[in-house]
Amino acid sequence: MTAQQVAERIDAHIGAPRRGTTVDGFLTGDPDAPVRGVAVTVMATFDVLRRAVEQGLDLVITHEPLYFDHGGTSEATLAAQGDPVHAAKAAFVAEHGLRVLRAHDAWHDREPDGILTGVARALGWLDAERDGDAGVYDLPTTTLGPTTTLGELAAHVARSLGACALRYVGDPAAAVSVVAVQPGFQGFEWNRRVLARPDVDVLVIGEGHEWEIGEYAADAVTAGTSAGMVVVGHAPSEEAGMAEYARWLTDLVPEVPVRFLDAPDHYRTVPAERLAPTTR
């Protein structure tokens, strides 16, 4: 089976029309070469590529770009400038004959959203989503129970999604019962609309501009209109959604092995107790 045949089967069964302009498709490599195995990941980091080669997986399906920008427009500039990270990564890809296929838009566009489904499964919230209100969950119907606090929620999200540097805005003791989830980066306006809803207590996002949604969330807490916001980190906020993709793809292409490769959260934090107190 060739990489192109894998891609064609995905397109035929993904359940969402291809966008007129899309980031999905092959980013590098020969699509007509045979495939020994498929690696599915949220982000094709150098570490993920190395592990794929070690496991004999020469088609890498990644949710995020290979070379650091969403539209893929920076690769020519990086190459022209001799960027050392790009050079090392590109040389490794070429040396091992890797094919890299982007799977972003269609996986989000399917009903239900593949990323959101995987995240909800990891959080244990698949049955807690409100009917007709994608990404909004009633916590009393989950194992967290009806008296969850913001601090308890943040800890549950961090554990469930493998987030090593999760942050949150708000009082950890604040009671929360309705949570909205927006994985990845959706931008201030999408974040604000949900955080401003009177029926949503807290918003969980992948990442956002601190001077936009971060300040809005802080002001919402002060104004008493929201319990706060949880910031997971981009990759850990979507990784479970690509584990969902790997499960789906395994049944779709039984001719080749399919393995999910995690991209561990590489951010770390300094424990708060080690920080000098702030003078106001």
N, C-alpha and C positions, 0 to 999 in steps of 0.2 A: 504494500500500500504506500502511495506517495503522500508527501505533505499536502499537495494540492487536492488529492482525493479526500484526505481528512477534512480539509477546509470546505470542500464542496458538500460533504455530508453534514457538517456543522451548519452550513448556510441553509440546507434543505430542511433541517429539523429544529432550528433555533426558535421558531415560532414568532419571529418579529421581522418585518420588512427591512431590507437594507436601507440605511439612510442615503440620501443623495450625496451628501458629503460626510464621510466617516473616517475615523482613525483605525477602524478594523482592517485587517489584512496583513500580508507578509511584510515584515520590517527588514528582513535580511535572509540570505541563503537561497538555495535552489529549490523551489517548490516541487519540481519534478523528480527529485531524488527520493529513493525509498526511505521509509521511516522504520527505525528499529524500536523506538519507544517514544512516548509522549510525556513531557513534564508539564504540569499545570501549576501556575504560580500567580500570586497577585502582583509581583514585581520581579522582573528579570535582572536581579542584582548580579554582580560578578560572582558572589558566593553561590547563588542559585545556579548559575550557569556551570560553575565548577562541579557542583553536586550532580547536575544533570549528566554531565560527561562521565563522571565516576559510575553512574548507574546505567550507562548505555542508552540514555534518552536524548535523541538528537533533534526532536521537534519540541520547542519550548513555546507553550501558549501562555501569554502573559496579559494581565489586565491593564497594566500600566506600561508606559513607553520603555524602550530599550535605552535610549540616550537622552533622558532627563527633561524633555518638554512634551507636553500633551500632544501638540500637533505634529511633532517630529520634524520641525523646521530647523533645528539647531545643528543637526548632524554635519551638514556641509561646512558650517562655520567652525565647529570643533575640529574637523579633519584638516581644514585649511590652516588653522592656527597650531596644529600639532599638539592639541590638548593631550597630556600624558594619560589621563584616565580613559578618555575615548580611545586612544591608540592601543592601550593594553587590552581593553575589553573587545575592541573590534578585531584585534589580532587573534585573540583567543577564540572568538566566534568563527573566524575564517579557518583557523588551524584545525578545528574539530568538526567543521562542516555543519554547524548548527543552523537550523531554520528557526526563526522566531516569528510567531504569528500573534498579532494583537487581537484580543477578544474583550472589547470594552463596550461599545455602543449597543450592539444587539443583545448582549447579556443583560444590560440594564433595561432595554426596551421591551423585553418579553413580559408577559403577564402570567404570574407576578414577576417582578424584578428579581433576577437571579441572585444578585448580590444581597439584596435585602432579605431574601428568603434564607440564604445561608447564614447571615448574621442573626436573624431571628431564631434559627435552629440552634446556633451556638449559645445564644442567651437563654434558651428554653422558653421562648415566647411565641412559637409558631401558632399556638391556639389562643393567644391573647390579643391578636391584632383585631382592630375594630373593622367591622364589615364596611366596605366601601371607603375606607380611610387608611390607605396604605402607609405603613411606617408608624402608626400610632397604636400604642399598646396599653391595655388596662392591667396594671400590675396586680390588683387583688385576685386576678384569675391565674396568677403564676405562683411558682414555689416561693417567691419572695414574700408573699402574703400582703395583707391590706395595710400594714403599718410600716412600710418601708421608708427609710430616711434617705436623703440625698447622699450621705456618706456611705450607707450600705449599698445603695444603687451603684455608686461609682466603683466601689470595691468589687461588686459582682461583675460589672462590665469589664474591669481590668482583668480579673481572673478568667472570665469566659473568652475574651478575645486576645489574651496574651499581650496586653498593653503594658509596657514597662515604664512609660513616662506619662500616664494618664493624668490630666489635670481637670479640676472642676471649679466653677464659680458658684458661690452660694454657701449658706449655712449647712454644715454636714448634718445637723439635727433636724433640718426642715423635712416635714412629711411630704412624700410624693406618692401619687397613685396613677398618674397618666404620663407616659413617656413617649416622645416622638424621636425617631431615629433617622438621621440623614448621614449615611456613610460617605466617606471620601470628602471631596471639596465641592460643595454646591453653591457657595457664594452667599454674600450678605443678604440679598433680597429673599432668596429661598429660605435661609435660616431665620431671618427676621419674621417672615410671615407666620412660620410655625411657632416660634417662641412667643409671639404676640397673642396667640390664641388663648382665650380665657379658659378653655377646657384642657389645656396642656400644662402640666406642672414643670416639666424639665425637658430640655432638648439634648440629645446625644449626637454629636457630630464627629466627623473624622478630623477635619482641621478647618480653620477659618482665619481671616485677617484679624489679628488681635485688636487693632485700632478701629475695626468695624464691629463685627459681631461680638467680640470680647467685651468691648466697652458697652455695647447695647445690653448684653446679658448682665453686666454688673449694675447698670442703671435699672434694669428690670427688677433685679433683686431689691435694690434700694427703694424702688417705687412700690414694691409689694405686688407686682403683677406676675411674677414668676419665681419659682424656687431656685432656678439656676440653669446651668449648662455644663455638660460633661464633654471634654475634648479628648478623644481617644488617641489620635494620631492617624495619619492617612492610611498607611498600609495595614495596621491591625484592625482598623475599622471596616476594611473590605476583604480581608484575607479569608474569612469564613465563607464569603460569597464565592470565592474561587475553589474552595474545597467542595462546595456544592457543584460547581462546574465540573470538577474532576469526577464526582460521582455520576453525574449525568453523562459525561463523555465516555466513561468506562463501558456502559451498556451500548453506546452508539457505535463505537469502533472496537468490537471484540477481536479484530484481527491483530491489534498491536497492544502492548501493555501501556496503561495509563497510570501515572503516579502523581499525587499532589506533593509539591515541594514547598514548604513554608518559607517565608521570608521574615525571619524573626525581627521583632522591633529592635532597632539598633540604638535607640535613644536611651539614655540613662539620666537619672536625676540625683542631685545632692540631697541627702536627708535633711529635712527641715530643721531638725534639732542642731545641726552643725552650722546653720546660718546665724550670722550676727543679728541681734534684734534690730528692728527698724525704728528709728527715732521719728516721731511725728511732730 
